[in-house]
Amino acid sequence: MSGAAFLKPAVTVHLSPPGKAAVCTLAHILADTMTDSQTDGAATESPMEFYEKLTAQGEAVKALKTGKAPKEEIDVAVKLLLQLKLDYKRVSGQDYKAGCPPTDSPASGESVPAAAEDGDDLVDPWTVATSNAKGIDYEKLIVRFGSSKIEAELIERMERVTGQKAHRFLRRGIFFSHRDMHQILDAYENKKSFYLYTGRGPSSEAMHMGHLIPFIFTKWLQDVFDIPLVIQLTDDEKYLWKDLTLEDCHRYAVENAKDIIACGFDVNKTFIFSDLDYMGMSSGFYRNVVKIQKHVTFNQVKGIFGFTDSDCIGKISFPAIQAAPSFSTSFPQIFNGRKDIQCLIPCAIDQDPYFRMTRDVAPRIGYPKPALLHSTFFPALQGAQTKMSASDPNSSIFLTDTAKQIKNKINKHAFSGGRDTVEEHRKHGGDADVDVSFMYLTFFLEDDEKLEQIRQDYTSGALLTGELKKCLIETLQPMITQHQERRKQVTDETVKQFMTPRKLDFHF
């Protein structure tokens, strides 16, 4: 997932106003673009000419990011790219696909392009961008990606089947979309097992609270369904996409595994693996990678992921490596060679393009299609529009933060939906939909009634911003302290046990 860690909560890039000079430049660029499209320019320029402009601008954005250009320059280039994509769609009637020139009719099928532009939203495996303070419009994403909304009926069915109250992530719409979850429940009710597959792209030693979201939910799924779990650490991917050594990527994988294990996973039911290690250990895994590679063309991966001729061949072949754990024969030590065990993948929705490709290939190589549960994106402290970065310690709460650091970060950096003065706030109330402290409580506060009371008090003005932040601080401090204590108990030997290929406590 070039640039985006697998199942990490995707970051959002804020298309914020750059410096004054950059604003003038951007205004001129966009004005020229709009003028061309609103006058006879749109009539005279063909879809192919727009396509060529888009391709060139996409390369320009990549070059700026690779060259670590100033944020202002990147913002200008990204905004122009978004405008060109909208113009291209208006002229051609098709969504832009890198490497796929315009045709007479839009393509169809599951393997559609990863990018999704709705208004100012852009969602693909590398970039999540929006100008909306409330974040991405997920209803539009469901339509764009062709998935299904998780309705109340599905949540109620999960509760009936498991005999357990639905996880707060389901109750609150944090996991909001799915593919074939009803099929998973049908099989489970008929005493047919399935397994879970999730993962992490280890680009640094530091993990933040957002990185825990998929693992918290996956732990709940494993507990209520009592099924095997495989966790892929894509250290190979990070080497291909980041300016890191192979040794560092593998070391980060091991360090990240300690935080994952500290979430409470059972060593007898969970297998964690590094791609760099496991590829050479398992012929079943590599055989599936090769099968997938044979059934996906270069044009398809260019269309789905936007790869270009300048990308290294490692990137082009990587999607097959992320797809392979979706098939049970990749783990012969666990599933005894059976090929009919279906997989359920909890992931952020920006990772869906990888698994649309996987679902397209699965029946052609004799495997069941994996099912998916999609989550929303975890916001940065500065708001749902801003970038959450491991290189910016103030963009999120990290798992290594002290109680004092947590308090200071929330008080100083958490974006507020409150009013400018206490008097205005008391009179008009705050906006919980854009307030980051309330967003974080939605993820981490278990008590539904207490959360709703906080919302009502905040929107009515009875609860001030400082008091809301205090609620979040008191929720996160003990949670992170407990995680740190559990992580201290994870030794190198513990990690080795989890990462050794072996039979788990299930019979297949």
C-alpha positions in Angstrom: 0.0 0.0 0.0 2.7 2.3 -1.0 2.9 5.1 1.5 -0.1 4.0 3.7 0.4 1.4 6.4 -1.8 -1.6 6.1 -4.8 -1.1 8.4 -3.3 1.8 10.1 -5.9 4.5 10.6 -5.4 6.5 7.4 -4.0 10.0 7.8 -5.8 13.0 6.4 -4.0 15.7 4.4 -5.5 19.1 5.0 -5.7 21.2 1.8 -5.0 24.3 4.0 -4.3 27.8 2.7 -0.5 28.0 2.1 1.6 31.2 2.6 0.5 34.5 1.0 2.6 34.2 -2.1 1.6 30.6 -2.6 -2.1 31.6 -2.3 -1.6 34.1 -5.1 0.0 31.4 -7.2 -2.7 28.9 -6.5 -5.4 31.5 -7.2 -3.9 32.2 -10.6 -3.5 28.5 -11.4 -7.0 27.6 -10.4 -8.4 30.7 -12.1 -6.7 29.8 -15.3 -8.0 26.2 -15.0 -11.6 27.3 -14.3 -11.5 29.9 -17.1 -10.4 27.3 -19.6 -13.1 24.8 -18.6 -15.9 27.4 -18.4 -15.1 29.0 -21.8 -14.3 27.5 -25.1 -11.3 25.7 -23.6 -13.4 22.8 -22.4 -15.0 22.5 -25.8 -11.7 22.5 -27.7 -9.6 20.3 -25.3 -10.3 16.6 -25.8 -10.5 14.1 -23.0 -7.0 12.8 -24.1 -5.5 16.3 -23.7 -7.0 16.5 -20.2 -5.7 13.0 -19.5 -2.2 14.1 -20.5 -2.4 17.2 -18.3 -3.6 15.0 -15.3 -0.8 12.5 -15.8 1.8 15.3 -15.9 0.3 16.9 -12.8 0.3 13.6 -10.9 4.0 13.1 -11.7 4.6 16.7 -10.4 2.9 15.9 -7.1 4.9 12.7 -6.7 8.1 14.6 -7.4 7.3 17.3 -4.9 6.5 14.7 -2.2 9.6 12.6 -3.0 11.8 15.7 -2.9 10.2 16.7 0.4 9.2 20.1 -1.0 7.6 22.7 1.3 4.0 21.9 2.4 2.7 25.0 0.6 4.0 23.9 -2.8 2.6 20.4 -2.3 -0.8 21.8 -1.3 -0.9 24.0 -4.4 0.0 21.0 -6.6 -2.6 18.7 -5.0 -5.4 21.3 -5.3 -4.6 21.7 -9.0 -4.6 17.9 -9.4 -8.1 17.7 -7.8 -9.4 20.4 -10.1 -8.0 18.7 -13.1 -9.6 15.4 -12.1 -13.0 17.1 -11.8 -12.5 18.8 -15.2 -11.5 15.4 -16.8 -14.6 13.7 -15.4 -16.8 16.5 -16.7 -15.3 16.3 -20.2 -14.9 12.5 -20.5 -17.7 11.2 -18.2 -15.1 8.9 -16.6 -13.0 8.9 -13.4 -9.3 9.4 -14.1 -7.2 6.2 -14.0 -3.4 6.6 -14.2 -2.1 4.5 -17.0 -5.6 4.1 -18.6 -6.4 6.7 -21.3 -10.0 7.7 -21.8 -12.3 5.2 -23.6 -15.7 5.4 -25.2 -17.4 4.1 -22.0 -16.3 3.9 -18.3 -14.9 0.7 -17.1 -16.9 -1.6 -14.8 -16.2 -4.4 -12.4 -14.8 -4.8 -8.9 -11.2 -3.7 -9.8 -12.1 0.0 -10.2 -9.6 2.8 -9.5 -8.6 3.4 -5.9 -9.0 7.2 -6.0 -12.3 8.7 -5.1 -13.1 12.4 -5.6 -16.3 13.7 -4.3 -16.3 17.5 -4.0 -13.0 18.1 -2.3 -12.5 14.6 -1.0 -9.7 12.4 -2.4 -9.3 8.8 -1.0 -6.8 6.3 -2.2 -4.3 3.9 -0.5 -1.7 6.8 -0.2 -3.7 10.0 0.3 -6.8 10.9 2.2 -7.7 14.6 1.6 -10.7 16.7 2.4 -11.6 20.4 2.9 -14.6 19.5 5.1 -14.0 20.2 8.9 -16.2 17.1 9.6 -13.9 14.9 7.5 -14.6 12.5 4.7 -18.2 12.0 3.4 -18.5 8.2 4.0 -21.9 7.9 2.4 -20.4 9.0 -0.9 -17.4 6.6 -0.4 -19.8 3.7 0.0 -21.4 4.6 -3.3 -18.1 5.2 -5.0 -16.5 2.0 -3.9 -19.6 -0.1 -4.3 -19.6 -1.6 -0.8 -22.6 -2.0 1.5 -23.5 0.2 4.5 -23.5 -1.6 7.9 -27.1 -1.2 8.8 -28.8 -1.7 12.2 -30.1 -5.0 11.0 -26.6 -6.4 10.4 -25.4 -5.2 13.8 -28.4 -6.9 15.5 -27.7 -10.1 13.6 -24.1 -10.1 14.8 -25.4 -9.7 18.4 -27.8 -12.6 17.9 -25.2 -14.9 16.4 -22.4 -14.1 18.9 -24.6 -13.6 22.0 -22.6 -10.5 22.7 -23.3 -6.8 22.6 -21.9 -5.2 19.5 -18.5 -3.4 19.9 -18.7 0.4 20.3 -17.0 0.7 16.9 -20.0 -0.9 15.3 -22.6 0.9 17.5 -21.1 4.3 16.6 -20.5 3.8 12.9 -16.7 3.7 13.2 -16.8 0.5 11.2 -19.5 1.6 8.7 -19.2 -0.5 5.5 -18.8 -4.1 4.6 -18.5 -6.7 1.8 -20.2 -10.1 2.3 -20.5 -9.9 6.1 -23.9 -11.6 5.8 -22.1 -14.5 4.0 -19.7 -14.8 6.9 -22.5 -15.0 9.4 -24.4 -17.5 7.3 -21.3 -19.8 7.3 -20.8 -19.3 11.0 -24.4 -20.2 11.8 -23.9 -23.4 9.7 -20.9 -24.3 11.9 -18.4 -23.4 9.2 -15.3 -21.5 10.5 -13.6 -18.5 9.0 -10.4 -16.6 10.0 -9.4 -13.0 10.5 -6.6 -11.2 8.6 -5.3 -7.8 9.6 -1.9 -6.0 9.5 0.4 -3.1 10.0 2.9 -1.3 7.8 5.9 -0.7 10.2 7.4 2.6 9.1 8.6 3.6 12.6 9.0 2.4 16.1 6.4 4.8 17.3 2.7 3.8 17.2 -0.1 6.2 18.1 -3.6 5.7 19.4 -5.0 5.6 15.9 -2.9 2.6 15.0 -4.6 0.6 17.8 -8.1 1.0 16.3 -8.0 -2.1 13.9 -6.4 -4.2 16.6 -8.9 -3.3 19.3 -11.7 -4.3 16.9 -10.0 -7.4 15.6 -9.3 -8.6 19.2 -13.1 -8.3 19.9 -14.0 -10.2 16.7 -11.6 -13.0 17.6 -12.9 -13.2 21.1 -16.6 -13.3 20.2 -16.2 -15.7 17.2 -13.3 -17.8 18.6 -11.4 -18.0 15.3 -7.8 -17.9 14.1 -6.1 -14.6 13.3 -3.1 -13.8 11.1 -1.4 -10.4 11.3 0.8 -9.3 8.4 3.7 -6.9 9.0 4.5 -5.4 5.6 8.2 -4.5 6.3 8.9 -5.3 2.6 6.4 -2.6 1.5 7.9 0.0 3.7 11.3 -0.7 2.3 9.9 -0.2 -1.2 8.1 3.0 -0.5 10.1 4.7 2.2 13.7 6.0 2.5 14.5 3.3 5.1 17.0 0.4 5.2 15.8 -3.2 5.0 17.2 -3.7 8.5 15.3 -0.8 10.0 12.0 -1.9 8.4 12.4 -5.4 9.9 13.4 -3.9 13.3 10.3 -1.7 13.2 8.2 -4.8 12.5 9.4 -6.5 15.6 8.9 -3.4 17.8 5.4 -2.9 16.4 4.6 -6.5 17.1 5.2 -5.8 20.8 2.5 -3.1 20.8 0.2 -5.4 18.9 0.7 -8.3 21.3 0.1 -5.9 24.2 -3.5 -5.5 22.9 -4.1 -8.9 24.5 -4.0 -11.4 21.7 -3.8 -15.1 22.5 -0.6 -16.7 21.3 -2.4 -20.0 20.8 -4.9 -18.4 18.4 -2.7 -15.7 16.6 0.1 -15.8 14.1 2.0 -12.6 13.4 4.5 -12.6 10.5 7.0 -10.4 8.8 6.8 -10.6 5.0 10.6 -10.5 4.9 10.7 -13.6 7.1 7.7 -15.6 6.1 8.1 -15.4 2.3 11.1 -17.6 2.6 9.5 -20.0 5.1 6.2 -20.8 3.5 6.0 -22.3 0.0 2.2 -22.0 0.3 2.4 -18.3 0.8 4.7 -17.7 -2.1 2.7 -20.0 -4.4 -0.3 -17.9 -3.8 1.6 -14.7 -4.5 2.7 -16.1 -7.8 -0.9 -17.2 -8.7 -2.2 -13.7 -8.0 0.6 -12.1 -9.9 -0.3 -14.2 -13.0 -3.9 -13.1 -12.9 -3.4 -9.3 -12.6 -2.0 -7.4 -15.5 0.3 -4.4 -15.4 -2.5 -2.2 -16.9 -4.8 -3.3 -14.1 -2.5 -2.4 -11.3 -1.8 0.9 -13.0 -5.5 1.6 -13.2 -6.2 0.5 -9.6 -3.3 1.9 -7.8 -2.0 4.7 -10.2 1.5 3.1 -10.7 3.6 4.7 -13.4 6.4 3.6 -15.6 8.9 5.2 -13.2 7.8 3.1 -10.2 10.1 0.2 -9.2 8.9 -3.3 -10.1 8.7 -4.1 -6.4 5.9 -1.7 -5.9 4.0 -3.1 -8.9 4.2 -6.6 -7.6 3.5 -5.8 -4.0 -0.3 -5.9 -4.1 -0.1 -9.6 -4.6 1.8 -10.0 -1.4 -0.9 -8.1 0.5 -3.6 -10.1 -1.2 -2.1 -13.6 -0.4 -3.0 -13.8 3.3 -6.6 -13.6 2.2 -6.4 -17.3 1.2 -6.1 -20.1 3.8 -3.5 -22.1 1.8 -1.0 -19.4 2.6 -0.9 -20.8 6.1 -0.7 -24.6 5.7 0.5 -25.0 9.3 -2.8 -23.5 10.5 -5.3 -24.7 8.0 -3.8 -28.1 7.1 -3.9 -27.2 3.3 -7.6 -26.5 3.2 -8.5 -23.9 0.5 -12.2 -23.4 1.4 -11.8 -21.4 4.7 -13.1 -17.8 4.1 -11.3 -14.8 5.4 -12.7 -11.6 7.0 -10.5 -8.5 6.8 -11.1 -5.5 9.1 -9.4 -2.5 7.5 -9.7 1.3 6.9 -11.7 1.9 3.7 -8.7 3.4 1.9 -7.3 -0.1 1.7 -10.3 -1.5 -0.1 -8.7 -1.2 -3.6 -6.2 -4.0 -2.7 -9.0 -6.3 -1.7 -11.3 -5.4 -4.6 -8.4 -6.7 -6.7 -8.1 -9.8 -4.5 -11.9 -10.5 -4.7 -11.7 -10.2 -8.5 -8.8 -12.8 -8.6 -10.1 -15.2 -6.0 -12.6 -17.2 -8.1 -10.2 -17.5 -11.0 -7.7 -19.3 -8.8 -10.2 -21.4 -6.9 -10.5 -19.6 -3.6 -13.5 -17.9 -1.8 -13.6 -14.1 -1.9 -12.5 -12.4 1.3 -15.1 -10.5 3.2 -14.4 -7.0 4.6 -15.3 -4.6 7.3 -14.3 -1.0 6.6 -13.5 1.7 9.2 -13.5 5.4 9.1 -10.3 7.4 9.5 -8.8 8.5 12.8 -8.4 12.3 13.0 -5.3 14.2 13.9 -5.4 16.3 17.0 -5.5 19.4 14.8 -8.7 18.3 13.2 -10.2 15.9 10.6 -8.6 17.9 7.8 -5.0 17.9 9.0 -2.2 15.5 8.5 -1.4 12.9 11.2 2.3 12.2 11.0 4.7 10.0 13.0 7.3 12.8 12.4 5.0 15.4 14.2 4.7 14.4 17.8 1.9 16.9 18.3 -0.4 15.4 15.6 -1.5 12.5 17.8 -1.3 10.8 21.1 1.5 8.2 21.0 1.7 5.0 22.9 4.9 6.1 24.5 3.5 9.4 25.8 3.6 10.1 29.5 0.5 11.2 31.4 1.8 14.8 31.4 2.5 14.7 27.6 -1.0 13.5 27.0 -2.5 16.3 29.0 -0.4 18.9 27.4 -1.0 17.7 23.8 -4.8 17.6 24.3 -5.0 21.0 26.0 -2.7 22.8 23.5 -3.4 21.0 20.2 -6.8 19.3 20.2 -9.0 21.2 17.7 -12.0 22.7 19.5 -15.6 23.0 18.3 -16.2 25.6 21.0 -17.0 29.3 20.7 -14.6 32.2 21.0 -15.7 33.3 24.4 -17.3 31.6 27.4 -20.4 33.8 27.0 -20.9 32.8 23.4 -20.3 29.1 24.2 -22.8 29.2 27.0 -25.4 30.9 24.8 -24.9 28.9 21.5 -23.1 25.7 22.5 -20.2 23.9 20.8 -20.0 21.8 17.6 -19.3 18.2 18.7 -19.1 17.1 15.0 -15.8 19.0 14.5 -14.4 18.9 18.0 -11.5 16.4 18.1 -11.8 15.7 21.9 -15.3 14.5 21.3 -14.3 12.6 18.2 -11.6 10.8 20.3 -14.1 10.0 23.0 -16.3 8.4 20.4 -13.5 6.0 19.7 -12.4 5.3 23.3 -15.2 6.0 25.8 -17.1 2.7 26.3 -20.2 4.1 28.0 -22.8 5.1 25.4 -25.0 7.0 27.8 -22.1 9.0 29.2 -21.0 9.9 25.6 -24.4 11.1 24.6 -24.7 13.2 27.8 -21.3 14.8 27.0 -22.6 15.5 23.5 -25.8 17.1 24.8 -24.0 19.2 27.4 -21.4 20.4 24.9 -23.8 21.3 22.2 -26.1 23.1 24.7 -23.2 25.1 26.2 -23.4 23.5 29.6 -20.0 21.8 29.1 -17.0 24.0 28.2 -14.2 23.1 25.9 -11.7 22.8 28.8 -14.1 20.5 30.6 -14.5 18.3 27.5 -10.8 18.1 27.1 -10.5 17.0 30.7 -12.9 14.2 30.0 -10.7 13.0 27.2 -7.5 13.3 29.3 -9.1 11.2 32.1 -10.1 8.6 29.5 -6.8 8.3 27.7 -4.3 8.5 30.5 -5.2 5.2 32.2 -5.7 3.5 28.9 -2.2 4.3 27.7 -0.6 3.6 31.0 -2.2 0.2 31.1 -1.0 -0.5 27.5 2.6 0.5 28.5 2.5 -1.9 31.4 1.3 -4.7 29.2 4.0 -3.9 26.6 6.7 -4.2 29.3 5.7 -7.8 29.8 6.3 -8.6 26.1 9.7 -10.1 25.8 11.7 -11.0 22.7 10.9 -14.6 23.4 7.2 -13.7 23.5 7.5 -12.0 20.1 9.3 -15.1 18.7 6.5 -17.4 19.9 3.9 -15.3 18.1 6.0 -15.0 14.9 7.0 -18.7 14.6 5.0 -20.6 12.0 3.1 -23.2 13.9 -0.2 -25.0 14.4 -2.8 -22.9 16.4 -5.4 -24.3 18.8 -7.9 -25.1 16.0 -8.5 -28.3 14.1 -8.9 -28.1 10.3 
